[in-house]
Amino acid sequence: MAGPVTATSQGQKTRGQGERRFLSGPQDRGSELLRLLRISAEFIQGFRKLHLLGPCVTVFGSARFAESHPYYGLARDVGRRLAEAGFTVMTGGGPGIMEAASRGAKEAGGRAVGCNIELPVEQKPNAYLDECVDFRHFFVRKVMLVKYSYAFVVLPGGFGTLDEVFETVTLIQTDKIRDFPIVLMASDFWDPLIRFMRDTLLARGTIDEADFELVKVVDSAENAVALIRDAAVRRFGLTYGPAARRRRALFE
């Protein structure tokens, strides 16, 4: 759980005010142009750092679970099994579930990458990352978490986790991205949401049966990774060939 704002995080608090101004309505045209350039630079930074790290699987989940919590252990097992299956584990880069998944990947000899968000209350990247990219804007960060992933594992979380999973489902529903696997883990946590989707959304016609089937609920890391591995190989043609090479001409 995030602690109080300290003197070391005042710079991030100031930067957070910039995003608040940006989203508060029209600004003068000079400020809008500068903001557009900063956002473009943020996209370019993400593209450059993440381009050679795939194939990735993104793990979503709360930053608030301590190492002693069962969900932390579940995420750690998921990260380990994903790495053993040949995937790079991508997370939001912070503590809790994100740390656990990254830790599991590193313990298995795999790679872990974080897309960290700068917040007024500082979120430090966890210690188990091969690469960490810092973002100021949530929407840029979410593009990166989706763009480079072939599947999504969602462990228990709060508003941010729900935002991420439903945006991803919407992108698949509207055919903006392919039907990558979305695996919800810990049925005891997700069952009320699944019932709402079935008994309210589906029953009242706001989603179709095919939409309802876009998410799968499992309780074991073994089953989650089996679903993902099958989809990656059979549906998307991933192979275990050589990784892409860095290009000196692009200063990689």
C-alpha positions, 0 to 999 in steps of 0.5 A: 500500500502506498505510503505518505508523500515524502520530500523525495516525491515532490518532483513527481507531485509537481509533474502530476499537476501537469497531467491534471492541467492537460486533462482539464480542458483546452489550454493555449495552443503553445502549451498543447503543442509542447504537450503533444511533443512530450507525449510523442517522445514518451511513445518513442521511448517505449517503442525503442526500449520494448521492441526487442523484448518479446514475445511478452505476456502482461500480468495485471494486478494490485500493488497492495499485496504483500509477500505473505499474501496467497495472491503474491505467491500465485503471481510469482508462480505464474511469472515462473511458469511463463518464463519457463514457457519462453515468454518475457513477463511484462507488468506495470513495474511496481510492487505487489502482484507486479513484483511477484510476477517479475520475481518469479520470471527472474527466479526461472532465469527468464526476463521481466520488464516493467512499464512504471507510471509516475504518480504524485505518491511515488511508486518505485519500480520493483527490484526484479526487472531487466528493463523498466520504462517510466511513463507520465501518462496512463494511456501511453503506458496502457498502449505499451502493455497491450502492444507487445503482449500475446496474452494477459493474466489478470490477478486480483486488483482494484480500479487500475486493474479493472480499467486495464482488463476491461479496456483490453477486452473492449479492444478485442471485442471491437476488433482493434486487436486480435483475440489474445487470451485474457486469463483471470486468476483466483475464481474466489475474487472474480466470480462476483464479476463473472456473475454480473457479466452473465446475469446482467450484461449478457442477460440484458443484451449489452454484450454477446455470448462471444464477448462473455467468452473472451475471458477465462477464469482459472485457479492454477498457474499451470492451467493459465500458462497452458492456455496461453502457450496453446494460443501462442503456438497454435493461433498466433504462430509463435516459434522459439526461433532466434531473437531480433538483433539490435541495430547500430544504425538505430543506436540500439 
